[in-house]
Amino acid sequence: MEDKQDILNAVRPQAVLKPMSAEAAEAVPYHLLTGGYICIRSFPFRIGRESRVRMADGREKLFERPKLCGREPNNDLYLIDTVHPLNVSREHCQIERNATGYQLVDRVSACGSGINGRRMGGQDAGGRCALVDGDIIAVGSDSTPYHYRFITLDQPKSG
């Protein structure tokens, strides 16, 4: 019989993202929301854009990114960006975990990222910043509607 603790460790999130607005929640594919939260089960956790805007019938329309069989996805979370102009790059940012804590890394996005109003990246510059429990992550420009609270679910150290 499998060890139940190993199973629990495999399926339990290490952290979650909580959408901070209706627009932020609507940008998340429904099947990725569990009780209103986005579960992060492994790091790095990569975030990017799902849809592309193209002209069709003289109007801008959203198209889903084609799913490539046999290839690993570029992101763990594909946001559906409906804002014009687009805020989210195809490979926008990622959350990393190391021995000292967490970091938000801008993956050389066009519009940048932010933590609690501090901006980084944008114009393909990249950047990284420490991330702690309760921080608000902004994915996109200063006016982005895509804000998410980072919540860690670390187990308390016994000692």
N, C-alpha and C positions, 0 to 999 in steps of 0.2 A: 504494500500500500504506500502511496506517495505521502511524503511528509506535509502535513497541513500547513505548517509555518512557511515552508518553501512555496506552496501554492498561494498563500496569502500575500507573501512578499512579491510574488510575480504579478498579481492582479491589483494590489493596493497602490493608489497613486502616491507619488512622493511629494507632489505639490499640485495645486489647481490654479486656474485663472478664472476669475469671476467677471463676467461682462458688467460694465458700469453704466450702460444705457441700453435702451431697446435697440438702437442701431448696432451697437457692439454685439449684442446677442444675436441679432438677425444676420450678421455677417458670418456666424459660425454655422456650418452644416448641422442640421438638427441631430443627426445620429452621434455627433461628438459632444453633445451636452448631456450631462448626467446630473439631474437635480439642479440644473441651471449653472453647472460648473464644467469647465474644460479640464479633464484629468491629464496630468503629466506623469507618465509612468517611467520615463527614462530620459536621460540627458545625453547629448544636447537635445533640446526640444526646439524644432525649427518651425518658423512661421512665415508664410508667404501668401501670395494672391492666387485665388482659384480662377476667377473669371478674367476674361479679356474683353475689352470694348472694341468693337469693329463697326464699320458702317455697313448697313444692310437696308435696302429699300429707302435710301436717303436719310436714315436715322441711325443714331448710335444704339447698338444692342449688345447685351452681355452674352458671351459664349463661354461654356465650361471648357476648361483645359482638357485635352484628350488624355485618357488613361492609357499608359503604355504598358502592355503586358510584359512581365518578366523583368521590369526595371524597378528599382527602388525609387520611391517618391523623393522629391527634393525637400519636402516639408512634412512635418507631423500634423500641422494645422494649416489648411488652406482657407483663408478668409475670403468671403464673397464681397468684394469691394464694389459698391454701387455708387460711390461718390464721384462727381466730376469736378476737377480732374482727379484721376486715381491717386489714392494715398498709399496703397500697399504695393510694394514691388514683388515680383515673382519669388525671389528669395530675399525676404525682408530682414528678419532678425532671428536670433536664437537665444534661448536661455541655457546657460552652462552651469554646471556644478563642479566645484573643485574642493580641495581640502580645506579651504578657508571660507567657503560659502558659495554664493550664486553671483552670476554676472549676466547682464543683458548685452549681447553683442549685435551691433548693426552690421548686417552682411552686405555692406556697400550699397544700401538702398538709395533710391532717388530722392525720397522725401524725409528720410531720417526716422529716428525713434526718440523716445523720451522716457524719463522716470521722474515722477513727481514734478513735472514742469521743466526739468533740466534736459536740454536737447543734446543730441549727438548724431553724428552721421549726416546723411543727406548729401545730395549731389555726388553720389558714389564715393564718399569719403570714409565710410565705415566708422568704427569706434566701439568702445566697451565701457561699461560702468557697473559698479557694484549694485547688487539687487538684494533687498532684504524683505522679510515677511511684511506684508501690508502695503508695499510700494505699488503705485499706479503706473502701469506701462502704457505709453501712447505709441500706437503703431501708425506711423505716417506723419504728415506735416503738423504745424502748430494748430491747425483747425480740424484735425482729424476727429471723427466721431468714435474711433476705435480705441477705447480705453478699457484696460483690464487690471483688476487687482490681483497681485501675485500673493498666494497664500501657501506657506510651506506646511507640510504635514510630517515633518521630522519627528521621529520617536524621541522622547526625552532620554537623555543618557542616564543610565543607572550608575550610581557610584558611591 
